[in-house]
Amino acid sequence: MNPELPPVAPEVAAAAVEALTSRLRKKLDAAIETYVAAPVTVEGAVRRVRCGEDAEVVLTPGPSGAVTDTGEAVCSCLLAPRCLHLAAVLGACPVADAETAVAQEVESPARDTVQAVCAPVPDRAEPKPQTGPTDAQLTAARSLWAAAAAVLAAGVPAAGAVAQAEVLRASHTARLAGLHRAEAAALRVVRGLRGARSRHDGHRLADLVADLRELLLTTGLLAAADPAPALVGTARRSYRPEGALRVHGVCREPVISATGYGGVVTHVMSDDGRWFTVADVKPGGPARARGAATATVALGSGSVDHAGLSRGGLLISGATLSSDGRLGAGKGVRATPVAGRSWSSGPLAALFARPLAEAVAARLGNAPVSDFEGAERTAGELVGCDLVIVGVVEQQLLAQELTSGRADPDGLLIRLLPANGHPDLAHTANLRRLASRPGLRLRVVGRLDPDRAATLRPLAVGPTPEPDETTATTLRLPAEWQGHADLGYDRIEGSHLPPADALLATAGLPRIPSDPVTEAPLWRLRRLVEVAVSGGRRAAAEPARDGDRAGAVVALRRAGFRTAADLSHALAAEADRRGRDVFGRTEEADPDGYARAWLAAAVYLAGTERALVRATWQGPDAA
C-alpha cells in the first residue's frame, strides 16, 4: 500500500481487476509491488503515477477524499480502462471504508420530518415482519463465504490481488444487500492480507485470523438463514437523534491506521455516565494524527479544538448519535463550549470509584464470537482506576490497583502496555518515564487488552487525590493540562514526577506473573489455526501427513483439552483430504468442508482464550 495514494472504493478496485485478461492477471501482483514504491505527483487533490514512458494513471478523488467511481481513475495508455497500469495502481491504494464509499447523509432531524411528511400513505395492512435474511442477502452471503473460503484455502502467499478482488466484489454485493457486518469484516480481511503480503510493521497475524473467523462465521450463519439481527449489523454512518446532551472531556487518542488514515478521537462522557466519541480521522497517516491534536472540533460553532475539548466540555442541542457512540456533526447540531470537570468530580469520579474487577467483568463478559461487533465495542470501552507503579520485569511495566488509597502486596499485578507503539507518538516514551518511579501513584484511563492476560493500555494519566500535599507521591502536571496528560500527545517530563526518595518502597517482584493464555497447551491449536491462514491448506495438512509427529493432539488431550485435540485432528485431516475426478486423478477437495473445520477450531479457540483472559483479572488464584 502506498500511503500517498487516496483510498479506493472496493467495487472500483474489483472492477479494474475483473476487466483484465487472464494473461495480465498473472502479472498483477508484481505490478502492484512496483507501483507501491513508485513516486506520486500531487496536484491539489489529484494524484498522478507515471507508469513507464507512454502511460500515466490519474486519480481524482471525490469530496470524501476517496476514489468512489470508475471515472475518477483513468490511464492514458491505449488499453485503458482494461489495462494493467490502472488495476495495479488501484491495487496499491488503500481500501476505502464502507462509510467513505457512500455519500454521507444529512443528519438533521428536520430532514427526517420532511421525509415522513412527503412519504406516501402506507396500506392499512401491516407488512409481514422479516424473520430472516432476504433472498438477496442469502445470495450475497453465499458469494462472500465462497470468496473467503478460497482465500483461506490459498493462504497469504497465494491470496494475491485476484483473490482479494473477489472478496472486494463480494463485499460490494453484501453492502448493496444491507449486510453491513459481513462487508466490514471482508474489508478488514483484504487489508490484513495486504499487510501480511507486504510485511507491514503494523500487521498482526492474530488480527487477520480474527477477521477471517468473523467473516466466515457471519456469512456461514447468514447463508444458513439464521434470523439473528446482529448478523446483519448496522451502518456506522446511520445517525439517530439524541436530543440535548452535556458532555465532559476525558482524553484524546491519536489514530494511525494501516490503511493510510490518521487523526484523533476525543472521548467524552455524559452526565449519566455514557461514553461518546468525537472523531476527526481522514486520509493522511502519522502526520495528520499529530496535526489533528489541536484541530478544530467539527461540531456546532467550531470554537473549540480537540485539545480543549479533552479538558473541557460541550452543551449540545440537536445531537445525533451513531450506533458506535460517535457524535454527529449535522447541520442541525449546535454545541456551546462549557467548563470541564476534573477526574475527581461528577460522573468522572464515578469512573474511578468502580472496582476494576467489576469493570473487567462487564467488558469481557461476552464471547467474541457470539456478537463480534458488540463484544469488540464493549471490550473497547474505557475504564478508570487508581494504580501504583510496582516496577519493570522482563521489559514489562507492572502496577497494582489501589483500593481506598492502599495497595494489597499480594494483589493482582497488571501489565501496562502502550496503546499505540508508533514512534511518532508519545505512548512508549511516557510509559518508560513512569516506569522510572516505582511507588508512583496515578489515575489511569485506558482500554483493556482482550487478548492478553491482565493487561491495560493507558490513554491518559492524572494525579491521585492526595490527603497531604507535603507527602505527595503522585504526578505534578502543569496547570494548563488541567489535571491529566494524554499519553499519545503530552510528554511527561522529569519535573512532572515526584522525587524518587519521596516514594514509598514497593514490596518487590519475586517473579513475573503467570500468563495462562501463553502457557496453556492451547498454543498448539493456535499455531495450527494461524498456520492455516499464513500458509494455506497444504501447510495445515502437515500434521496429518506426518502422523502428528510433533504430538500436538496427544499433548492437548493429556492436558485435558479434549475438544481442542479433536478439533486439531479434524482440521489437519480435512486439510489433507483429496478428491478424485472421473479419471481417478487426485484433485483439491471442496473448500467448504475445510473452511468449516477451520472455523470450528477458530471459534473454540477464541472463546476459550477469552475465558482464560477473564480469569487472569480475578487474581493469582483464579488464573
N, C-alpha and C positions, 0 to 999 in steps of 0.2 A: 504494500500500500504506500502510495506517495502522499504525504500529508499536505503538499502544496496543491493537490488537485481537489476539486469540490466533491462532496458526496453525490452518489448517483442512485436514483430510484431502482429497486430490484427489477422491475419489468423492463426498464431501459437497458440495463446490463444483460439481462437474459435474452432480449430480442436481438441484440448485436451478436451474441454467440450463436443463436439459432439460425441467423442468416448466413453463417459461414458454411462453406463446403467441408466435407469430411477431411480433405487434404489440409485445409487451413486450420481446422480444429486441432490437428496433431501438432501444429506449430504454435498454438495459442499460449501455452504455459511458458515457453521460452520467450515469446514476445513480451508477455507481461513482466517477466523478470527484467527485461531490457528497459521497459518504459517506467518501471518503478523508480529507477535511478536516473531517468532522463531529465534534463533541465526543463523547467516550466517558465514560460514567459507570461508575466502578469500585466494585464492592461485593464485596470479597474476591476470589474467583476469577471472579465473574460480571461480564460486560461488557454495558452497555446502550447502544444507539444510538437516539436519537429520530429518527423518520422522518416529520416532519410532526406535525399535531395529533392524529391518530387512530391512529398506528401507532408501535410500538416493537419493535425487534429485540433479543432477549435471547440472549446466548451464554454457555453454561455449560460450559467445558472440562472434560475428564476428568482423571484423575490425571496423565497425561503432559503436561498443560498445553495440549493441542490439542483442537479440536473434531473428534471422530472418528466421530460418529454424528449422523444427521439429527435425533434427538430433543434434541440439545444446542444446537440453533439454532432458535428459534421467533420468530414475528412475531405481533403482536396484531391485525393487520388482518383484514378479512373474507375476503380472497382467499388467505390463508395456508393451506398452505405453497406454493401456486403463485403467489407474489406477487413483484413487482419489488423490494420492500424487502429481503426475505430474500436473494435472489440477489445484489443489489448490495452488501449489507454483507459477505456471504461473499466476493464478488469483491474487496473492499477489504482482506481479511485476507491475511496471508502464507500461502504454501503450505507445509503441514507436510512434513517429511522422511518418507521411506518408513518408516524405523525408528521414527518417532514415532507413526505411524498404527497400528502393530501393538503389542500389549501385549508388554512385554519379558519374555522367558522367564527362568526361574530358571537361574542359571549354575552351580549347584553340581554337581560331578562325581557326588555321590550320587544326584542326580535321574536322570542317565543310567544309573546302575547299576540303579535301581528300574525304569526303563522297560525295560531289557534283560531283567530277570528276569521282569517281568509280560507281556512280549510273547509272542504265540502262536508256537509252534514252526513254522518255515517248512517247506515241502515240501523233499524231498531234491533235487528237480530244480532246478538253478540257473537263475534267470531270465535271459532273453536280454538281453545288455547293450544299452543305448540308444546307437545310433550317430548320432543326430541329433535335432533338435527334435521334440517330440511334436506331435500334431495341434492340441492347444490352444495350444501355443507358436507354431505356424505361423500360426494364425488371429490370435492376439494381435499377432504381429509385422507381419502384413499390415495390420491395423487401425491400428497405430501409425505404420507407414510412410505410409499414406494421409493420416492427420491431419497428420503432419509435412510431407508434400509440399504439402498445401493451405496450410499456414502459409507455406512458402517461396514459393509462387506469389503469395500475397496480399501478403507483405511486412509490415513492422512496422506501418505506418499502418492496414492493413485487418485485421490479426490481433488483433481485439478479444476481448472476453470469450467470445463464442460459439465462435470458433475455438480459443481456449485451453481451453474446456470440453471440446471434442472430444479434445484432446491429453490432458487430465486423465482423461477417461473411458477412453481407450485405455491410459493408463499404469496405471490401476487393474486393467484386464484383464490387462495384462502382469505385474503383481505377483501376481495370482491364478494365472497360468500359470508363475510362477517365473522370469520374465525380469528379474532384478534390475538388470542393466546398462542395459537399454533403459529401464526405469522411471526410474532415477536420471537418465539423460540427458533424458528427457521433462520431468521436474520442473525441471531446470535451464533447459530451453528456455522453459518457461512463466514462470519467474522472470525470465529475460533479456528476454522480451517485455514483461513488466510494467515492468521497469526502463527499457527503451527508450521505451516509450509515455509513461511519467511523467517522463522525463528525469531519472532518479535520478542523484545525484552519483557513486555507485559503479558505474554501468553502463559497460561497455566493449563496443563492438560486436564486437571481436575475440573476446570470450568467448562471445557469442551465436552467432557464426559457428562457433566450435569445438564448442559444444554441439549445434548443429543438424547439423553434419557427423558428430559421433559418433552421434547418434540415427538419422540416415538410413543411415549405414554399418552400424550394428549391426542395425537392423531389416531392411535390404536383404539382408544376408548370412543372417540367420535365416529370412527369407521364402523364400530360395533353398535352404533345408535344409542350410546349412553346419553341419557337426558340431563345430566348434571349441568346447570348453568355455568359453573365455574370453568368447565372445559371450553366454553365459547370465549370467555374473557370479555374485557371491556376496552374500548378505545381510550387511550390515555388523554387525548385531547377533548374528550367529551366532558364538558363542564356543566355543573348544576348550580342553580342559585343557592347561596348560603346566607344571604341577608347581611346583617350588621355583625362585625367582628372587632374585637380588640385583641391584638396580638403583641407579644413581648419577645424581643430578640434574645436568642440563646447563643448562637455561634455561627460562624461561616465555615464552609467546607469547599476547598478547591476541587475541581473536577478536571481530570485529564483522561480521556478515553483512548482506547486503542484504535478507534475509528477516525481520529483526527479532530474530535470535538474538545473544546475546553471552555471553562467558565467557572462559575461559583454557584453554590446553593446555600442560601441562608435559612437556618432552621429557626422557627418561631413557635411560640406556644400561646394558646388562648387562655382566657381566664378560667375556663373549666378544665384545663389540663390537656387539651387535644393538641397534637403536633401538626404543623403545616410547614410547607417549604415555599420559598420564593426563589425561582431558578433563573439563571442567565447563562445558558450553555449553548454555544454556537460553534461552527467550524473555526478552528484556529489553533488547537493544541496547547502546549505549555505556555506559550507567550500570552495567549488570551486568558488562560487561567490566572496568570499573575496580574494582568491588567484589569480583570473583572473584579478584583478585590475591592476596588473603590469605584466601580461603575455605578451609575445611577440606577436605582430600582425602577423597573418599568411597571409601576403600579401607582395609579392615581396621578397626583400632581407632579411626580418625579422630582421632588425637592429633597430626597434623602438617598444616600448611596448605601451599598451593601455593608460597608464598614460601620456606618451609623445605625443601620437597621439592626445589626447583630448586637448592638449595645443600647438600642432604643426600643421604640415600639410604633405601632400604627393603629389608628382608628379607621376601620374600613366600612364603607357603606356600599351596598350592592355587590358584595363579594361573590365570586364564583369559585368553585372548587372541583378539581378533577378527582378521579377515583383513587389516585395515589397520593392525595393530600396536597397537591400543588395549587397554589392560589393563582387564579387567572387575572389577566390584565386587560379585560374587555373595555369597551367604550363606556359602559355604564358603571364602572368601578370608580369609586372615589376614596382616596386614602389621605389621612392627615397625620403627620408625624407627632408623636407624643413622647413624653419622657419614659425611659426604660426602667426596669426594675432589676435590683441586684439578685444574685443567685440565692440570697438568704431571705427573700420576702416573696409574698404572694404565691402564685402557682409554681414558680420555680423552686421555692423552698420545699414544696411537697415532693418534688422530683428527687431530692436527696434524703427525704425522710423515709422513703420506702426501702426496706431491706433489699439488698442486691439479689438474694436468693429468690424473693418473690418476683422481681422484675425478670430474672432469667427464666423462671418457670412460665411466665406469661408469654415471653418472646420465643422460647424454644419448645413450647408445648406441642405445636403441630408438626406432624411428619412432613418433610419437604417434598413428598410425592403426592399426597392426597390433594393438596391445593398449592401448587408450586408458587404461583404469584402471591397468594395470600400468605403463605408461610414465609416467603422471602421478604415481603413487605413488613410482616410482624417482627421477624428477626432483625430487620434493619432499623427498627425504631430505636431512638437514642435512649440511653439510660444514664442516670446520675448516681454518683456515690462518693463518699469520702474515703480516701486511701492514704496509707503511709508507705513510702518507698522503703523496701527491705534491702535490696541490693541487686547485683548482677551475677548470674551464674551461667557459665557456658553461653555468653552473649545473649542471655535472656534477662530482661528487666522484670523484676518481681515486686509485687506490692501486696498489702493486706488491707482488708476493709476495716474501717473504723466504725465501731458501734458505741454510741454515746461518748464519742471522743476518745475511745480506748481501743487498742488492738489486742486480739487474742493471740498469744505466742504460738498456740497450736492450731490457729485458724487456717483457712484456705489461702493458699498462695496463688495470686492472679498474675498471669503473664500480660505485659503491656507491649504491644507491637505498633509500629507506625501505621496510621490509617492509609497513607499513601507513601510509598518509598521513592517516588520520583525525585531525582537530585535537585530539580528546580524548586521544590517545596521544602518547607522548614520542619516537617514532621520528625524526620530522623534526627536532625541536629538538636531539636528541642528535647526529645526523649533522652538523648545522650547527655544533655545538660542536667536534666532531672535525675538521671542515674548517678550523678556525681555527689548527691546529697542523701545518703541513706538516713532514714529518720524523718525526711521531709514529709509534711502533711499537706494534702491538697485535695481540692474538689475537682472531680473529673466528669465531663460529659463525653460519652463515647458510644461506640457501637460494638455489640457482641460479635465475636467471630464464630459463626455456627459450625465451622469445620475443624476447630482446634480446641483442645482441652483447656477450659477455664482461661480464655484469652479475651482481652478487651483492647479495642483500638481507639485511643482517645482522640477526640476532635478539638477539645478545649479544656483548659485547666484554670482554676482560680484558687484563692486562699480559703482555707477553712476558717470558720468563726473562732477567734482566739479569745478566751476569757481574760487573759492577761497579756497585754501587748509587750510587756517587758521580757516575756519569755516566748516570744514569737518563734514558732517552728514551721512556719508556712511561707507562702510566696509573698514577695513585696513588689507588686506590679505598679507601673506608672499610673497616675491618676487618670490620664486620658484613655487608658484601656478600660476604665470603668468596671474593674473587678474581675476580668478574665482575659486570658490570652487564647486567641485562635491559633492552634498549633500549626496549621498549614501556612499561615501568613505572618503572624507575630513571632519575633525571635526572642527567646528568653536569654537574658544575659546573666553574668555572674552577680551583678548588682541586684538582680531580682530574687536572689536566693538568700536565705539566712546563712550566717557563718557556720561552718561545719562543726565548730566546737559548741554551738548553741543547740545542736540537735541531740535528742536522746539516742543513746546507743541501741541498735537493734539486737535481737537475740542471736543473729547469725543464721546461716543457711547450712545445715548439716548435709543436705543433698538437694538435688533438683527435684521438684515434684514429679510424680509419675504421670505418664501420659498414656492412658489405656487405649486411646484411638490409634496410636502408632505402635504400641507394644503388643496389642492383641493379634492373634494369628490371622485376623481378617485382612491383614496386608496382603496375604496370598491371593485372596479373591479380588482385592482391589487391583493388584498388579495385573491379573488376568483381564479384568474389565477394562483397564486402561490400555493394555497391550492390544486388545481387540480394536480399540479406536485408533491408536497410533500406528499399528502395523497391519490392520485388516484381518480378514478371516483366516488367512493362512498362518499368521502369527498366533492367533488364538487356538489353532488346531494343534500346535506343537505338543502340549501335554498329552493329548490323545495318541499322537503318533509315537511318542517315546515311552508310552506306558506309565505316564506320571512319574518319571524318574526322579523329579525334584521332590516328590512326596507331599505335594500341596494338599491333595484330598485327604490323605491319611493324617496329616498334621491338623487339619481343621476338624476332622472327626474326633481325633484324640483329645482336642481341647474343648470339645463339647459343642462346637459349631456344626451340628449335623446338617442343618439346612444349607449352610454355606458350602459344605462339602458336596452335597447333592447338586447344588446349582453350578458349582465349579466343574464338576464332572459332566453335567448335561451340556454346559456351554462348549467345553472342549470337544465333546463328542459330536455336537451339532455342527461345529465349525469344520470338523473333519469329514462330515457326511458328503458323499458324492453320488450323483445320479448317473444314469446311463441313457444314451439316446437309443433310437431304434436299431442302430447297428452295433450296440454293445459298447460303444466308446464312453469313457468317463466324461462327465460334464459337471459344471458347477450346479449345486443343488439350489432349490428355491431360496432366495434370500429372506423370505418372510419367516420361516422357521428359525433361522439363525438370529434374526432380529428379535424375535420373541424370547429366545433363550437368553440373549444378552440383556434384554430389558428386564427379565425376571431377576437376573443376578444383580443388575444395577439398582433396581428398586429396593431389593432386600438390603443391599449394602448401604444405601443412603439412609434407610430407616434405622438400621442397627447402629451405624456410626452416629447418627443424631442422638440416639438414646444414650450412647456412651459419653458424648459431649455433655449432654444434660446432667448426667450423673457426676461429672467432674466438678460441677458447680455446687454440689451438695457437701463437699468436704472430702478429706482423705479417706474416710471410712466408706463413703458411698462409692467413690471411684475404684 
